[in-house]
Amino acid sequence: VGGCYSRAFNERTLKKNRNQAAKLCESAGLEKLAKAVKDSKKLTLRPFFSIKTHKPGAPFRTIVEDKGTWQRNIAGYLQCHLNKLQVKDPFVIRNSNEVIEYLKNDPS
């Protein structure tokens, strides 16, 4: 990440952000999550790029790695609890076969 840092995102600021996230977790009674956030070694997400050689023009694909970051701990906690919500959304499409079946059965 060394070359990607700008003046606005120095290591001191990034550590401060991580510590603030840990404090928020503690204030919410999430001590285990707060400890995981504090113990995270990496301060930032790491973008890297790959070329889609199978596509015309070989466009870039951006991949963002969160392994070892405090953001991954927060995201995992949120995902675990959000998955428990049962949302009834009439516009959810689970896969492309649902669209195909709808179009086959649509009288218009």
Contacts in CASP RR format, 6 or more apart in sequence:
PFRMAT RR
TARGET T0000
AUTHOR 0000-0000-0000
METHOD contacts of the structure
MODEL  1
VGGCYSRAFNERTLKKNRNQAAKLCESAGLEKLAKAVKDSKKLTLRPFFS
IKTHKPGAPFRTIVEDKGTWQRNIAGYLQCHLNKLQVKDPFVIRNSNEVI
EYLKNDPS
1 44 0 8 1.000
1 46 0 8 1.000
4 47 0 8 1.000
5 11 0 8 1.000
9 44 0 8 1.000
11 43 0 8 1.000
14 43 0 8 1.000
14 44 0 8 1.000
15 43 0 8 1.000
17 43 0 8 1.000
18 37 0 8 1.000
18 38 0 8 1.000
18 40 0 8 1.000
18 43 0 8 1.000
18 70 0 8 1.000
19 38 0 8 1.000
21 37 0 8 1.000
21 70 0 8 1.000
21 74 0 8 1.000
22 34 0 8 1.000
22 35 0 8 1.000
22 37 0 8 1.000
22 38 0 8 1.000
22 70 0 8 1.000
23 34 0 8 1.000
25 31 0 8 1.000
25 33 0 8 1.000
25 34 0 8 1.000
25 37 0 8 1.000
25 74 0 8 1.000
26 34 0 8 1.000
30 77 0 8 1.000
33 73 0 8 1.000
33 74 0 8 1.000
33 77 0 8 1.000
36 70 0 8 1.000
36 73 0 8 1.000
37 70 0 8 1.000
37 73 0 8 1.000
37 74 0 8 1.000
38 70 0 8 1.000
40 68 0 8 1.000
40 69 0 8 1.000
40 70 0 8 1.000
40 72 0 8 1.000
40 73 0 8 1.000
41 68 0 8 1.000
42 67 0 8 1.000
42 68 0 8 1.000
42 69 0 8 1.000
42 70 0 8 1.000
43 69 0 8 1.000
43 70 0 8 1.000
44 69 0 8 1.000
45 64 0 8 1.000
45 65 0 8 1.000
45 66 0 8 1.000
45 69 0 8 1.000
45 71 0 8 1.000
46 64 0 8 1.000
46 65 0 8 1.000
46 66 0 8 1.000
47 62 0 8 1.000
47 63 0 8 1.000
47 64 0 8 1.000
47 65 0 8 1.000
48 62 0 8 1.000
48 63 0 8 1.000
48 65 0 8 1.000
49 60 0 8 1.000
49 61 0 8 1.000
49 62 0 8 1.000
49 63 0 8 1.000
50 60 0 8 1.000
50 61 0 8 1.000
50 63 0 8 1.000
51 58 0 8 1.000
51 59 0 8 1.000
51 60 0 8 1.000
51 61 0 8 1.000
52 58 0 8 1.000
52 59 0 8 1.000
52 60 0 8 1.000
52 61 0 8 1.000
66 72 0 8 1.000
66 75 0 8 1.000
93 99 0 8 1.000
END
